[in-house]
Amino acid sequence: MTYFADLSSRQVAALASHERVPVLLLPVGAVEPHGPHAPLNTDPLISRGMCERAAARLAGDPGIRVLILPEVPYGVTRFAAGFAGGVSIGEETLHALLTDICGALIDQGLPRVLLVNNHFEPAHLVVLRRVVETVEAKHGVGIGFVDLVRRRYAARLTDEFRSGACHAGRYETSLVLADRPDLVDVTIQRELRPVHVDLARGDATDFVSAGMTDAYCGEPALATAEEGEETFSVLTDILVEAIRELV
């Protein structure tokens, strides 16, 4: 079994004493607009896709057992204000939810938890980094966080990702095409013009003020499933490395 919530209570109780060390992956994202062509759940979809691929790659590992926790699809997404479909929660709500989840698992003897996030709004990332600090201070256990915008990871990803103009662009749209092509309106996607903005710059407060009048940036028209599979392979490499570091 790959999904934590598919286990019985007795099976979970047995994890802590099993010879294969359990590592629990927690997919995180946000429900928000991703242009006129991609689904609202693009971010958690990518996080879940990373987790599933990493679990499959490590399925035969004699020392590690990877389990995927139910995802947390809601995040801090004020940038999406003004567009239909965005569901933003507050920083303290997200912080409390994630720290409580991690704490509940640690208290059961399951300390190896790894946050897998693909929503890159700065305020959201600040919360995730604070969650790691809070959990360690409270429980004395260091959980993991795959912080993809850090240089060590970003350098391995695409040019568009590193440019900061990847929201619903070629990078993210390619990943969705690789995982759930049925959720991309390719007729619209192929007609979208390039929008070159950097959401990581300090003065960006929302999509519209950043110049993203259709809630996307980058070049989604160039997205392909093939590129998405290549990027997923790199993301899986990164996640597997993080899993091994945590163990």
SEDOMI-767740 format. One record per atom (N, C-alpha, C): residue number from 1; residue in one letter; chain; z, y, x. Coordinates in steps of 0.05 Angstrom, whole numbers, plus 5000, padded with zeros to 4 digits. Last residue first. Example, Ala and Ser with C-alpha at 12.3 -4.5 7.8 and 13.67 -1.06 7.14 Angstrom:
! residues 2
2  S  A  5142  4955  5257
2  S  A  5143  4979  5273
2  S  A  5157  5001  5258
1  A  A  5156  4886  5264
1  A  A  5156  4910  5246
1  A  A  5156  4934  5264
//
This chain:
! residues 247
247  V  A  5126  5198  5320
247  V  A  5139  5172  5325
247  V  A  5151  5171  5353
246  L  A  5100  5246  5330
246  L  A  5125  5246  5314
246  L  A  5140  5220  5318
245  E  A  5056  5230  5359
245  E  A  5076  5248  5372
245  E  A  5102  5247  5357
244  R  A  5029  5201  5320
244  R  A  5040  5187  5344
244  R  A  5060  5204  5358
243  I  A  5016  5243  5285
243  I  A  5032  5220  5276
243  I  A  5045  5206  5300
242  A  A  4983  5273  5318
242  A  A  5008  5284  5308
242  A  A  5027  5263  5299
241  E  A  4940  5237  5323
241  E  A  4955  5246  5347
241  E  A  4982  5257  5339
240  V  A  4923  5236  5270
240  V  A  4933  5211  5283
240  V  A  4949  5218  5308
239  L  A  4906  5289  5264
239  L  A  4928  5279  5249
239  L  A  4940  5254  5261
238  I  A  4862  5292  5300
238  I  A  4885  5310  5303
238  I  A  4910  5299  5289
237  D  A  4829  5253  5278
237  D  A  4838  5251  5305
237  D  A  4864  5267  5309
236  T  A  4819  5278  5229
236  T  A  4834  5253  5229
236  T  A  4845  5247  5257
235  L  A  4789  5322  5245
235  L  A  4815  5326  5232
235  L  A  4832  5301  5232
234  V  A  4744  5294  5264
234  V  A  4761  5310  5282
234  V  A  4788  5315  5270
233  S  A  4727  5272  5215
233  S  A  4733  5254  5238
233  S  A  4751  5269  5258
232  F  A  4717  5317  5185
232  F  A  4739  5299  5177
232  F  A  4746  5280  5200
231  T  A  4671  5334  5212
231  T  A  4696  5350  5214
231  T  A  4720  5333  5205
230  E  A  4635  5294  5198
230  E  A  4641  5299  5226
230  E  A  4667  5314  5229
229  E  A  4635  5300  5143
229  E  A  4645  5275  5154
229  E  A  4652  5278  5184
228  G  A  4612  5352  5140
228  G  A  4639  5347  5130
228  G  A  4651  5321  5141
227  E  A  4561  5343  5159
227  E  A  4579  5360  5175
227  E  A  4608  5355  5166
226  E  A  4544  5311  5116
226  E  A  4544  5300  5143
226  E  A  4563  5316  5161
225  A  A  4545  5344  5072
225  A  A  4564  5322  5073
225  A  A  4566  5311  5101
224  T  A  4538  5414  5090
224  T  A  4527  5387  5085
224  T  A  4549  5366  5086
223  A  A  4526  5484  5083
223  A  A  4544  5461  5083
223  A  A  4529  5435  5077
222  L  A  4497  5530  5079
222  L  A  4491  5512  5102
222  L  A  4508  5486  5102
221  A  A  4519  5559  5039
221  A  A  4492  5548  5034
221  A  A  4485  5528  5056
220  P  A  4567  5581  5058
220  P  A  4568  5555  5043
220  P  A  4540  5543  5039
219  E  A  4585  5615  5106
219  E  A  4558  5608  5097
219  E  A  4558  5581  5083
218  G  A  4638  5663  5095
218  G  A  4623  5644  5112
218  G  A  4595  5639  5100
217  C  A  4674  5664  5033
217  C  A  4663  5676  5056
217  C  A  4651  5655  5074
216  Y  A  4690  5676  4963
216  Y  A  4683  5658  4986
216  Y  A  4675  5676  5009
215  A  A  4697  5707  4917
215  A  A  4718  5689  4926
215  A  A  4709  5668  4946
214  D  A  4659  5744  4908
214  D  A  4656  5719  4894
214  D  A  4675  5698  4904
213  T  A  4672  5786  4941
213  T  A  4670  5791  4913
213  T  A  4666  5766  4896
212  M  A  4702  5797  4993
212  M  A  4694  5771  4982
212  M  A  4693  5773  4951
211  G  A  4722  5841  5018
211  G  A  4693  5839  5015
211  G  A  4683  5814  5003
210  A  A  4776  5847  5019
210  A  A  4764  5837  5044
210  A  A  4733  5835  5042
209  S  A  4787  5861  4968
209  S  A  4789  5882  4988
209  S  A  4777  5874  5014
208  V  A  4780  5809  4945
208  V  A  4762  5832  4938
208  V  A  4763  5853  4959
207  F  A  4821  5776  4967
207  F  A  4792  5770  4971
207  F  A  4775  5795  4966
206  D  A  4874  5815  4998
206  D  A  4863  5798  4977
206  D  A  4833  5795  4982
205  T  A  4888  5838  5045
205  T  A  4909  5833  5026
205  T  A  4899  5816  5002
204  A  A  4878  5849  5113
204  A  A  4867  5836  5089
204  A  A  4890  5829  5070
203  D  A  4897  5870  5160
203  D  A  4896  5888  5137
203  D  A  4884  5875  5112
202  G  A  4896  5830  5201
202  G  A  4921  5839  5190
202  G  A  4919  5856  5165
201  R  A  4851  5775  5195
201  R  A  4857  5802  5204
201  R  A  4881  5813  5189
200  A  A  4837  5729  5172
200  A  A  4860  5728  5189
200  A  A  4868  5755  5199
199  L  A  4789  5734  5146
199  L  A  4813  5735  5130
199  L  A  4839  5735  5146
198  D  A  4736  5767  5163
198  D  A  4756  5753  5177
198  D  A  4782  5755  5161
197  V  A  4669  5758  5137
197  V  A  4694  5772  5138
197  V  A  4714  5755  5153
196  H  A  4608  5752  5117
196  H  A  4622  5750  5142
196  H  A  4646  5769  5142
195  V  A  4573  5714  5076
195  V  A  4593  5735  5074
195  V  A  4610  5733  5099
194  P  A  4506  5693  5059
194  P  A  4529  5694  5078
194  P  A  4547  5718  5073
193  R  A  4493  5676  4990
193  R  A  4487  5691  5015
193  R  A  4511  5689  5033
192  L  A  4478  5616  4956
192  L  A  4498  5636  4963
192  L  A  4491  5649  4990
191  E  A  4445  5576  4940
191  E  A  4435  5603  4936
191  E  A  4454  5625  4946
190  R  A  4471  5528  4945
190  R  A  4448  5533  4962
190  R  A  4437  5561  4960
189  Q  A  4511  5531  4904
189  Q  A  4518  5532  4933
189  Q  A  4494  5540  4950
188  I  A  4484  5524  4856
188  I  A  4495  5550  4863
188  I  A  4500  5552  4893
187  T  A  4471  5471  4864
187  T  A  4450  5490  4856
187  T  A  4459  5518  4862
186  V  A  4518  5444  4873
186  V  A  4500  5449  4896
186  V  A  4477  5468  4889
185  D  A  4579  5449  4858
185  D  A  4555  5456  4844
185  D  A  4534  5464  4866
184  V  A  4622  5396  4874
184  V  A  4608  5419  4884
184  V  A  4582  5424  4868
183  L  A  4642  5348  4856
183  L  A  4657  5373  4849
183  L  A  4644  5398  4859
182  D  A  4613  5307  4876
182  D  A  4610  5312  4848
182  D  A  4624  5338  4840
181  P  A  4631  5299  4928
181  P  A  4607  5315  4924
181  P  A  4602  5322  4894
180  R  A  4684  5292  4957
180  R  A  4679  5292  4928
180  R  A  4655  5309  4922
179  D  A  4676  5287  5013
179  D  A  4697  5272  4999
179  D  A  4692  5270  4969
178  A  A  4634  5318  5031
178  A  A  4638  5291  5043
178  A  A  4657  5274  5027
177  L  A  4640  5364  5002
177  L  A  4615  5348  4998
177  L  A  4618  5320  5010
176  V  A  4687  5382  5025
176  V  A  4687  5374  4997
176  V  A  4663  5357  4991
175  L  A  4668  5395  5076
175  L  A  4689  5375  5073
175  L  A  4690  5365  5044
174  S  A  4631  5435  5065
174  S  A  4622  5410  5077
174  S  A  4642  5388  5073
173  T  A  4665  5475  5046
173  T  A  4646  5463  5028
173  T  A  4635  5436  5039
172  E  A  4693  5489  5093
172  E  A  4707  5476  5071
172  E  A  4688  5462  5052
171  Y  A  4648  5508  5127
171  Y  A  4669  5489  5135
171  Y  A  4682  5474  5112
170  R  A  4619  5545  5097
170  R  A  4606  5521  5107
170  R  A  4627  5500  5114
169  G  A  4670  5568  5052
169  G  A  4645  5571  5066
169  G  A  4633  5545  5075
168  A  A  4719  5571  5029
168  A  A  4697  5562  5012
168  A  A  4670  5566  5025
167  H  A  4735  5608  5083
167  H  A  4745  5602  5056
167  H  A  4721  5596  5038
166  C  A  4721  5623  5134
166  C  A  4715  5596  5126
166  C  A  4725  5589  5098
165  A  A  4725  5662  5177
165  A  A  4709  5666  5152
165  A  A  4701  5639  5141
164  G  A  4749  5654  5224
164  G  A  4766  5664  5203
164  G  A  4751  5669  5177
163  S  A  4723  5630  5266
163  S  A  4716  5658  5260
163  S  A  4734  5670  5240
162  R  A  4738  5577  5266
162  R  A  4750  5595  5286
162  R  A  4745  5624  5280
161  F  A  4704  5559  5225
161  F  A  4733  5557  5222
161  F  A  4746  5577  5241
160  E  A  4654  5566  5249
160  E  A  4661  5582  5226
160  E  A  4691  5582  5221
159  D  A  4655  5529  5291
159  D  A  4653  5558  5297
159  D  A  4662  5574  5273
158  T  A  4704  5476  5277
158  T  A  4677  5489  5277
158  T  A  4679  5518  5284
157  L  A  4755  5451  5323
157  L  A  4741  5453  5297
157  L  A  4716  5471  5299
156  R  A  4783  5455  5369
156  R  A  4768  5430  5365
156  R  A  4752  5430  5339
155  A  A  4811  5502  5367
155  A  A  4790  5499  5387
155  A  A  4773  5475  5383
154  A  A  4851  5491  5330
154  A  A  4828  5506  5321
154  A  A  4805  5504  5341
153  Y  A  4891  5464  5361
153  Y  A  4875  5450  5341
153  Y  A  4849  5465  5334
152  R  A  4910  5501  5397
152  R  A  4906  5474  5406
152  R  A  4889  5457  5387
151  R  A  4917  5548  5366
151  R  A  4894  5546  5385
151  R  A  4888  5517  5393
150  R  A  4932  5539  5297
150  R  A  4941  5541  5325
150  R  A  4917  5535  5344
149  V  A  4913  5525  5248
149  V  A  4903  5551  5259
149  V  A  4913  5556  5288
148  L  A  4937  5477  5234
148  L  A  4909  5477  5244
148  L  A  4900  5503  5255
147  D  A  4991  5448  5242
147  D  A  4985  5476  5238
147  D  A  4957  5481  5250
146  V  A  5023  5398  5218
146  V  A  4996  5401  5231
146  V  A  4986  5429  5224
145  F  A  5088  5386  5230
145  F  A  5070  5404  5215
145  F  A  5044  5407  5230
144  G  A  5145  5343  5224
144  G  A  5121  5352  5236
144  G  A  5105  5370  5218
143  I  A  5217  5351  5232
143  I  A  5194  5342  5218
143  I  A  5169  5353  5231
142  G  A  5272  5337  5268
142  G  A  5247  5353  5270
142  G  A  5224  5340  5255
141  V  A  5338  5341  5246
141  V  A  5314  5324  5248
141  V  A  5289  5342  5249
140  G  A  5383  5366  5229
140  G  A  5382  5357  5257
140  G  A  5358  5339  5262
139  H  A  5387  5388  5179
139  H  A  5389  5359  5181
139  H  A  5389  5349  5210
138  K  A  5384  5444  5186
138  K  A  5402  5432  5166
138  K  A  5407  5403  5171
137  A  A  5347  5454  5227
137  A  A  5374  5466  5228
137  A  A  5393  5452  5209
136  E  A  5303  5425  5208
136  E  A  5315  5417  5233
136  E  A  5344  5428  5235
135  V  A  5292  5453  5161
135  V  A  5299  5425  5160
135  V  A  5313  5416  5185
134  T  A  5280  5504  5181
134  T  A  5302  5500  5163
134  T  A  5311  5471  5163
133  E  A  5233  5496  5212
133  E  A  5258  5506  5225
133  E  A  5282  5500  5208
132  V  A  5198  5478  5172
132  V  A  5204  5461  5195
132  V  A  5230  5470  5209
131  V  A  5197  5523  5139
131  V  A  5207  5498  5129
131  V  A  5215  5480  5152
130  R  A  5172  5561  5171
130  R  A  5200  5564  5166
130  R  A  5213  5539  5155
129  R  A  5120  5542  5168
129  R  A  5133  5542  5194
129  R  A  5163  5545  5191
128  L  A  5111  5550  5114
128  L  A  5111  5523  5125
128  L  A  5125  5522  5152
127  V  A  5114  5607  5111
127  V  A  5133  5590  5096
127  V  A  5134  5562  5108
126  V  A  5070  5622  5141
126  V  A  5097  5630  5149
126  V  A  5118  5613  5136
125  L  A  5029  5602  5109
125  L  A  5034  5590  5135
125  L  A  5062  5597  5145
124  H  A  5031  5639  5067
124  H  A  5035  5610  5062
124  H  A  5043  5596  5088
123  A  A  5017  5686  5091
123  A  A  5043  5684  5080
123  A  A  5051  5655  5074
122  P  A  4962  5675  5107
122  P  A  4984  5679  5126
122  P  A  5011  5676  5115
121  E  A  4927  5620  5080
121  E  A  4936  5648  5075
121  E  A  4961  5652  5093
120  F  A  4906  5569  5086
120  F  A  4912  5585  5110
120  F  A  4919  5614  5105
119  H  A  4913  5503  5070
119  H  A  4912  5530  5058
119  H  A  4922  5549  5078
118  N  A  4921  5452  5087
118  N  A  4894  5463  5090
118  N  A  4891  5489  5074
117  N  A  4971  5410  5118
117  N  A  4963  5433  5103
117  N  A  4935  5442  5108
116  V  A  5018  5364  5120
116  V  A  4989  5366  5126
116  V  A  4977  5387  5107
115  L  A  5079  5349  5150
115  L  A  5065  5367  5131
115  L  A  5036  5369  5139
114  L  A  5112  5290  5157
114  L  A  5092  5307  5169
114  L  A  5077  5323  5148
113  V  A  5172  5257  5172
113  V  A  5155  5270  5151
113  V  A  5137  5289  5165
112  R  A  5216  5215  5188
112  R  A  5190  5222  5200
112  R  A  5171  5231  5178
111  P  A  5263  5198  5164
111  P  A  5262  5225  5176
111  P  A  5235  5234  5186
110  L  A  5291  5164  5122
110  L  A  5262  5167  5126
110  L  A  5257  5194  5138
109  G  A  5342  5157  5101
109  G  A  5335  5144  5126
109  G  A  5306  5144  5132
108  Q  A  5352  5188  5059
108  Q  A  5347  5160  5054
108  Q  A  5340  5144  5078
107  D  A  5353  5239  5079
107  D  A  5378  5228  5070
107  D  A  5376  5198  5064
106  I  A  5298  5248  5086
106  I  A  5315  5244  5109
106  I  A  5341  5231  5101
105  L  A  5283  5255  5032
105  L  A  5273  5232  5047
105  L  A  5290  5227  5072
104  A  A  5310  5302  5019
104  A  A  5314  5278  5003
104  A  A  5305  5253  5018
103  G  A  5288  5338  5056
103  G  A  5316  5331  5058
103  G  A  5322  5305  5042
102  C  A  5235  5343  5037
102  C  A  5240  5331  5064
102  C  A  5269  5322  5066
101  I  A  5246  5366  4987
101  I  A  5231  5341  4989
101  I  A  5237  5327  5016
100  D  A  5272  5413  5003
100  D  A  5286  5394  4986
100  D  A  5272  5366  4988
99  T  A  5231  5440  5030
99  T  A  5256  5432  5045
99  T  A  5272  5411  5029
98  L  A  5194  5447  4989
98  L  A  5187  5430  5012
98  L  A  5212  5421  5027
97  L  A  5223  5480  4952
97  L  A  5211  5454  4944
97  L  A  5206  5436  4968
96  A  A  5237  5525  4982
96  A  A  5258  5508  4971
96  A  A  5247  5480  4963
95  H  A  5186  5545  4995
95  H  A  5205  5537  5016
95  H  A  5226  5518  5006
94  L  A  5165  5557  4945
94  L  A  5152  5537  4962
94  L  A  5171  5527  4983
93  T  A  5203  5596  4929
93  T  A  5198  5572  4912
93  T  A  5186  5550  4929
92  E  A  5197  5635  4967
92  E  A  5222  5621  4966
92  E  A  5220  5595  4949
91  E  A  5143  5652  4957
91  E  A  5151  5640  4983
91  E  A  5177  5624  4981
90  G  A  5118  5634  4892
90  G  A  5131  5651  4911
90  G  A  5139  5636  4936
89  I  A  5052  5610  4876
89  I  A  5081  5609  4873
89  I  A  5093  5626  4895
88  S  A  4991  5619  4840
88  S  A  5007  5625  4863
88  S  A  5037  5621  4857
87  V  A  4934  5597  4821
87  V  A  4962  5592  4813
87  V  A  4980  5595  4837
86  G  A  4871  5618  4799
86  G  A  4891  5619  4820
86  G  A  4919  5615  4809
85  G  A  4838  5622  4754
85  G  A  4844  5596  4765
85  G  A  4865  5596  4787
84  A  A  4799  5680  4763
84  A  A  4809  5660  4745
84  A  A  4815  5634  4760
83  F  A  4820  5733  4805
83  F  A  4800  5712  4798
83  F  A  4814  5691  4781
82  G  A  4862  5766  4814
82  G  A  4838  5778  4802
82  G  A  4816  5758  4795
81  A  A  4885  5738  4874
81  A  A  4891  5755  4851
81  A  A  4865  5767  4841
80  A  A  4881  5709  4920
80  A  A  4863  5702  4898
80  A  A  4867  5719  4873
79  F  A  4921  5724  4954
79  F  A  4894  5734  4960
79  F  A  4875  5729  4937
78  R  A  4965  5697  4940
78  R  A  4962  5723  4928
78  R  A  4934  5734  4934
77  T  A  4986  5642  4944
77  T  A  4958  5649  4944
77  T  A  4953  5676  4929
76  V  A  5027  5593  4964
76  V  A  5026  5622  4963
76  V  A  4997  5631  4965
75  G  A  5013  5533  4925
75  G  A  5022  5548  4949
75  G  A  5022  5578  4943
74  Y  A  5009  5467  4900
74  Y  A  5013  5495  4895
74  Y  A  5024  5509  4920
73  P  A  5007  5413  4909
73  P  A  4982  5427  4908
73  P  A  4985  5457  4905
72  V  A  5034  5366  4945
72  V  A  5043  5391  4934
72  V  A  5019  5410  4933
71  E  A  5022  5295  4933
71  E  A  5016  5322  4945
71  E  A  5030  5344  4931
70  P  A  5063  5240  4945
70  P  A  5049  5256  4925
70  P  A  5045  5285  4936
69  L  A  5053  5215  5013
69  L  A  5070  5224  4991
69  L  A  5053  5238  4970
68  I  A  5029  5159  5044
68  I  A  5021  5186  5034
68  I  A  5039  5193  5010
67  L  A  5048  5125  5103
67  L  A  5049  5127  5074
67  L  A  5044  5156  5065
66  V  A  5038  5083  5157
66  V  A  5033  5109  5146
66  V  A  5033  5107  5115
65  R  A  5074  5051  5205
65  R  A  5064  5047  5177
65  R  A  5062  5075  5165
64  I  A  5067  5028  5271
64  I  A  5069  5051  5253
64  I  A  5059  5043  5225
63  G  A  5059  4984  5303
63  G  A  5084  4998  5306
63  G  A  5088  5021  5286
62  P  A  5010  4960  5297
62  P  A  5033  4943  5295
62  P  A  5060  4958  5295
61  D  A  4958  4985  5257
61  D  A  4976  4991  5279
61  D  A  5002  4974  5277
60  G  A  4922  4980  5216
60  G  A  4928  4956  5232
60  G  A  4947  4960  5255
59  A  A  4919  5031  5195
59  A  A  4927  5009  5178
59  A  A  4935  4984  5194
58  L  A  4901  5077  5218
58  L  A  4926  5065  5230
58  L  A  4935  5041  5214
57  R  A  4858  5091  5188
57  R  A  4854  5086  5216
57  R  A  4878  5072  5229
56  A  A  4881  5099  5138
56  A  A  4862  5077  5141
56  A  A  4859  5070  5171
55  A  A  4911  5144  5149
55  A  A  4925  5120  5140
55  A  A  4907  5096  5144
54  A  A  4871  5181  5160
54  A  A  4890  5174  5181
54  A  A  4904  5148  5174
53  R  A  4846  5183  5109
53  R  A  4831  5173  5133
53  R  A  4849  5165  5156
52  E  A  4887  5204  5078
52  E  A  4876  5178  5072
52  E  A  4861  5166  5095
51  C  A  4896  5254  5103
51  C  A  4917  5234  5102
51  C  A  4906  5206  5097
50  M  A  4847  5280  5094
50  M  A  4857  5276  5121
50  M  A  4877  5253  5121
49  G  A  4848  5281  5038
49  G  A  4827  5267  5052
49  G  A  4834  5261  5080
48  R  A  4891  5315  5028
48  R  A  4893  5287  5020
48  R  A  4872  5270  5034
47  S  A  4869  5363  5049
47  S  A  4893  5352  5060
47  S  A  4896  5322  5053
46  I  A  4825  5369  5014
46  I  A  4820  5365  5043
46  I  A  4845  5353  5056
45  L  A  4853  5376  4966
45  L  A  4833  5354  4968
45  L  A  4828  5348  4998
44  P  A  4882  5423  4974
44  P  A  4896  5397  4973
44  P  A  4878  5373  4975
43  D  A  4834  5458  4976
43  D  A  4853  5455  4998
43  D  A  4869  5429  4997
42  T  A  4805  5451  4926
42  T  A  4793  5446  4952
42  T  A  4813  5441  4974
41  N  A  4817  5458  4872
41  N  A  4835  5442  4889
41  N  A  4823  5434  4916
40  L  A  4776  5487  4849
40  L  A  4801  5500  4854
40  L  A  4819  5485  4873
39  P  A  4712  5469  4879
39  P  A  4734  5466  4860
39  P  A  4759  5481  4869
38  A  A  4654  5513  4888
38  A  A  4672  5492  4897
38  A  A  4698  5491  4879
37  H  A  4623  5556  4868
37  H  A  4611  5530  4872
37  H  A  4630  5507  4878
36  P  A  4640  5608  4871
36  P  A  4629  5598  4845
36  P  A  4619  5570  4846
35  G  A  4701  5604  4911
35  G  A  4674  5613  4905
35  G  A  4665  5603  4877
34  H  A  4752  5578  4898
34  H  A  4736  5573  4922
34  H  A  4707  5579  4915
33  P  A  4814  5599  4871
33  P  A  4785  5600  4870
33  P  A  4773  5594  4898
32  E  A  4868  5549  4877
32  E  A  4857  5577  4878
32  E  A  4827  5576  4878
31  V  A  4922  5516  4893
31  V  A  4903  5516  4871
31  V  A  4893  5545  4869
30  A  A  4934  5493  4959
30  A  A  4937  5513  4939
30  A  A  4916  5510  4918
29  G  A  4971  5445  4997
29  G  A  4948  5462  4994
29  G  A  4954  5484  4973
28  V  A  4991  5385  5031
28  V  A  4998  5411  5020
28  V  A  4972  5428  5017
27  P  A  5014  5319  5037
27  P  A  4991  5337  5035
27  P  A  4999  5362  5020
26  L  A  5055  5288  5078
26  L  A  5058  5305  5054
26  L  A  5034  5325  5053
25  L  A  5067  5224  5102
25  L  A  5049  5247  5103
25  L  A  5051  5262  5077
24  L  A  5114  5189  5137
24  L  A  5107  5198  5110
24  L  A  5091  5224  5112
23  V  A  5119  5131  5173
23  V  A  5113  5160  5175
23  V  A  5102  5169  5148
22  P  A  5160  5078  5193
22  P  A  5147  5092  5171
22  P  A  5143  5122  5177
21  V  A  5148  5031  5243
21  V  A  5161  5057  5237
21  V  A  5147  5071  5215
20  R  A  5154  4964  5233
20  R  A  5135  4986  5235
20  R  A  5148  5011  5226
19  E  A  5200  4935  5222
19  E  A  5192  4938  5250
19  E  A  5170  4959  5254
18  H  A  5245  4965  5174
18  H  A  5221  4951  5181
18  H  A  5213  4955  5210
17  S  A  5287  4994  5156
17  S  A  5293  4973  5174
17  S  A  5269  4956  5182
16  A  A  5264  5031  5121
16  A  A  5280  5041  5144
16  A  A  5286  5019  5164
15  L  A  5240  5001  5080
15  L  A  5223  5015  5100
15  L  A  5240  5022  5125
14  A  A  5270  4981  5040
14  A  A  5265  4963  5063
14  A  A  5250  4977  5085
13  A  A  5270  5020  5002
13  A  A  5296  5014  5015
13  A  A  5291  4997  5040
12  V  A  5218  5014  4983
12  V  A  5225  5038  4998
12  V  A  5251  5033  5014
11  Q  A  5224  4965  4955
11  Q  A  5205  4967  4978
11  Q  A  5211  4991  4995
10  R  A  5259  4980  4915
10  R  A  5267  4960  4934
10  R  A  5249  4961  4959
9  S  A  5228  5016  4886
9  S  A  5252  5025  4899
9  S  A  5261  5006  4921
8  S  A  5158  5004  4901
8  S  A  5182  5001  4884
8  S  A  5206  5012  4900
7  L  A  5102  5048  4914
7  L  A  5122  5028  4922
7  L  A  5144  5026  4901
6  D  A  5072  5090  4899
6  D  A  5064  5064  4888
6  D  A  5084  5042  4895
5  A  A  5089  5133  4928
5  A  A  5098  5131  4900
5  A  A  5089  5105  4886
4  F  A  5062  5127  4977
4  F  A  5091  5123  4975
4  F  A  5100  5118  4946
3  Y  A  5003  5092  4986
3  Y  A  5016  5115  4972
3  Y  A  5045  5109  4967
2  T  A  4985  5045  5009
2  T  A  4983  5070  5024
2  T  A  4999  5093  5012
1  M  A  5000  4976  5017
1  M  A  5000  5000  5000
1  M  A  5000  5025  5018
//
